[in-house]
Amino acid sequence: MKTLDPSEVEKRLKAWADITMLSLELKRAAMRKRHPESREDEINELVRKELSILKSEQDER
């Protein structure tokens, strides 16, 4: 197993965080398009519910 130096670990974690944030923003944008009448807090709740359902489905596999 290859050992990573701390700067490489930090670089990879930051890249993972950026991808995660982008993913969540894309999910929110899709929800806004599907539910244009919803407020931002409602959109966030819809995103959480959808992600929770997807996680449950993955856990069942």
Backbone as a chain_set.jsonl record, in Angstrom:
{"seq": "MKTLDPSEVEKRLKAWADITMLSLELKRAAMRKRHPESREDEINELVRKELSILKSEQDER", "coords": {"N": [[0.834, -1.173, 0.0], [0.537, 2.189, -0.844], [1.862, 5.041, 0.74], [0.474, 8.172, 1.45], [1.44, 11.578, 1.383], [0.71, 14.211, 3.747], [-0.077, 16.621, 2.412], [-1.007, 15.719, -0.047], [-3.165, 14.174, 0.749], [-4.809, 16.181, 1.818], [-5.268, 17.676, -0.513], [-6.746, 15.817, -2.039], [-8.984, 15.457, -0.399], [-10.098, 18.029, -0.478], [-10.771, 18.153, -3.19], [-12.699, 16.122, -3.278], [-14.619, 17.289, -1.591], [-15.315, 19.538, -3.129], [-16.506, 18.305, -5.362], [-18.648, 17.054, -4.112], [-20.123, 19.295, -3.195], [-20.773, 20.466, -5.668], [-22.382, 18.462, -6.725], [-24.548, 18.521, -4.92], [-25.507, 21.112, -5.427], [-26.328, 20.821, -8.093], [-28.37, 18.958, -7.711], [-30.144, 20.509, -6.148], [-30.784, 22.471, -8.065], [-32.151, 20.936, -9.944], [-34.354, 20.212, -8.399], [-35.482, 22.727, -7.937], [-36.337, 23.31, -10.506], [-38.263, 21.312, -10.892], [-40.028, 21.97, -8.876], [-41.007, 24.837, -8.902], [-42.489, 26.566, -7.342], [-41.714, 26.284, -4.749], [-40.102, 27.267, -1.683], [-36.694, 28.063, -0.686], [-35.91, 26.651, 1.649], [-37.748, 24.587, 1.571], [-36.997, 23.313, -0.773], [-34.461, 22.391, 0.007], [-35.262, 20.528, 1.942], [-36.642, 18.687, 0.33], [-34.504, 17.739, -1.206], [-32.968, 16.518, 0.821], [-34.774, 14.481, 1.562], [-34.942, 12.979, -0.824], [-32.267, 12.129, -1.127], [-32.061, 10.603, 1.156], [-33.856, 8.531, 0.616], [-32.564, 7.366, -1.587], [-30.221, 6.497, -0.315], [-31.286, 4.605, 1.441], [-32.213, 2.704, -0.372], [-29.785, 1.851, -1.46], [-28.62, 0.703, 0.786], [-30.209, -1.512, 1.117], [-29.377, -3.231, -0.819]], "CA": [[0.0, 0.0, 0.0], [1.31, 3.412, -0.969], [1.594, 6.063, 1.754], [0.297, 9.517, 0.9], [1.881, 12.631, 2.293], [-0.435, 15.004, 4.205], [-0.531, 17.606, 1.425], [-1.775, 14.984, -1.057], [-4.438, 13.824, 1.392], [-5.605, 17.413, 1.88], [-5.661, 17.994, -1.889], [-7.807, 14.881, -2.434], [-10.178, 15.769, 0.388], [-10.681, 19.261, -1.029], [-11.386, 17.796, -4.475], [-13.911, 15.376, -2.941], [-15.582, 18.261, -1.065], [-15.79, 20.338, -4.266], [-17.406, 17.466, -6.157], [-19.86, 16.875, -3.312], [-20.874, 20.556, -3.237], [-21.308, 20.602, -7.016], [-23.466, 17.488, -6.817], [-25.695, 19.037, -4.173], [-26.045, 22.269, -6.158], [-27.06, 20.298, -9.251], [-29.585, 18.344, -7.18], [-31.045, 21.615, -5.797], [-31.253, 23.094, -9.3], [-33.166, 20.039, -10.508], [-35.548, 20.325, -7.55], [-36.095, 24.036, -8.215], [-37.017, 23.212, -11.801], [-39.452, 20.474, -10.703], [-40.915, 22.587, -7.886], [-40.692, 26.268, -8.959], [-43.257, 27.307, -6.341], [-41.17, 25.999, -3.425], [-39.078, 28.134, -1.094], [-35.371, 27.426, -0.613], [-35.888, 25.656, 2.722], [-38.528, 23.439, 1.095], [-36.129, 22.637, -1.753], [-33.451, 21.666, 0.786], [-35.926, 19.383, 2.558], [-36.883, 17.723, -0.745], [-33.201, 17.139, -1.532], [-32.639, 15.594, 1.912], [-35.647, 13.304, 1.481], [-34.55, 12.163, -1.979], [-30.986, 11.494, -0.817], [-32.334, 9.587, 2.175], [-34.469, 7.396, -0.088], [-31.514, 6.718, -2.376], [-29.338, 5.806, 0.621], [-32.013, 3.42, 1.927], [-32.216, 1.72, -1.458], [-28.429, 1.294, -1.559], [-28.393, -0.124, 1.965], [-30.973, -2.752, 0.94], [-28.704, -4.103, -1.8]], "C": [[0.888, 1.249, 0.0], [0.893, 4.416, 0.111], [1.511, 7.421, 1.076], [0.802, 10.549, 1.902], [0.667, 13.518, 2.632], [-0.953, 16.028, 3.193], [-1.367, 16.942, 0.321], [-3.143, 14.585, -0.502], [-5.347, 15.043, 1.425], [-6.119, 17.801, 0.494], [-6.823, 17.105, -2.338], [-9.102, 15.129, -1.672], [-10.881, 17.021, -0.121], [-11.37, 18.981, -2.36], [-12.695, 17.044, -4.238], [-14.994, 16.33, -2.438], [-16.152, 19.121, -2.189], [-16.798, 19.558, -5.107], [-18.726, 17.26, -5.423], [-20.724, 18.132, -3.36], [-21.51, 20.77, -4.614], [-22.505, 19.676, -7.208], [-24.721, 17.992, -6.119], [-26.324, 20.244, -4.864], [-26.834, 21.825, -7.39], [-28.378, 19.665, -8.824], [-30.599, 19.433, -6.815], [-31.617, 22.288, -7.047], [-32.339, 22.244, -9.953], [-34.461, 20.13, -9.716], [-36.261, 21.658, -7.78], [-36.88, 24.0, -9.519], [-38.307, 22.396, -11.677], [-40.489, 21.127, -9.798], [-40.671, 24.104, -7.837], [-41.414, 27.097, -7.888], [-42.668, 27.185, -4.938], [-40.125, 27.018, -2.991], [-37.772, 27.344, -0.959], [-35.307, 26.371, 0.496], [-36.686, 24.414, 2.349], [-37.727, 22.621, 0.081], [-35.083, 21.801, -1.011], [-34.048, 20.425, 1.442], [-36.212, 18.3, 1.513], [-35.588, 17.001, -1.133], [-32.816, 16.129, -0.457], [-33.476, 14.324, 1.835], [-35.228, 12.389, 0.335], [-33.233, 11.433, -1.709], [-31.165, 10.392, 0.22], [-32.939, 8.335, 1.54], [-33.414, 6.636, -0.89], [-30.565, 5.936, -1.474], [-29.998, 4.53, 1.131], [-32.008, 2.323, 0.881], [-30.847, 1.068, -1.607], [-28.143, 0.358, -0.392], [-29.102, -1.477, 1.843], [-30.283, -3.725, -0.007], [-27.654, -4.94, -1.171]], "O": [[1.86, 1.34, 0.751], [-0.298, 4.609, 0.358], [2.349, 7.777, 0.248], [0.614, 10.408, 3.11], [-0.297, 13.559, 1.867], [-2.158, 16.271, 3.132], [-2.32, 17.536, -0.182], [-4.151, 14.652, -1.205], [-6.529, 14.946, 1.094], [-7.272, 18.206, 0.347], [-7.776, 17.59, -2.948], [-10.19, 15.023, -2.238], [-12.109, 17.069, -0.189], [-12.444, 19.52, -2.624], [-13.689, 17.299, -4.917], [-16.159, 16.198, -2.815], [-17.35, 19.403, -2.201], [-17.825, 20.1, -5.513], [-19.794, 17.288, -6.034], [-21.937, 18.038, -3.546], [-22.658, 21.205, -4.708], [-23.518, 20.069, -7.786], [-25.823, 17.902, -6.662], [-27.548, 20.379, -4.881], [-27.886, 22.388, -7.693], [-29.391, 19.822, -9.505], [-31.782, 19.304, -7.131], [-32.797, 22.635, -7.082], [-33.33, 22.773, -10.456], [-35.546, 20.124, -10.297], [-37.49, 21.714, -7.814], [-37.956, 24.589, -9.623], [-39.322, 22.741, -12.281], [-41.686, 20.872, -9.932], [-40.177, 24.608, -6.828], [-40.987, 28.207, -7.57], [-43.081, 27.909, -4.032], [-39.373, 27.556, -3.804], [-37.752, 26.121, -1.099], [-34.714, 25.31, 0.303], [-36.341, 23.308, 2.764], [-37.776, 21.391, 0.082], [-34.847, 20.644, -1.358], [-33.4, 19.38, 1.488], [-36.037, 17.115, 1.794], [-35.59, 15.791, -1.36], [-32.389, 15.018, -0.769], [-32.959, 13.222, 2.019], [-35.165, 11.17, 0.499], [-33.101, 10.252, -2.029], [-30.49, 9.363, 0.161], [-32.572, 7.214, 1.892], [-33.378, 5.406, -0.869], [-30.147, 4.833, -1.825], [-29.345, 3.492, 1.24], [-31.821, 1.15, 1.202], [-30.756, -0.135, -1.853], [-27.492, -0.672, -0.569], [-28.643, -2.472, 2.404], [-30.58, -4.92, 0.009], [-26.997, -5.724, -1.856]]}, "num_chains": 1, "name": "protein.A"}
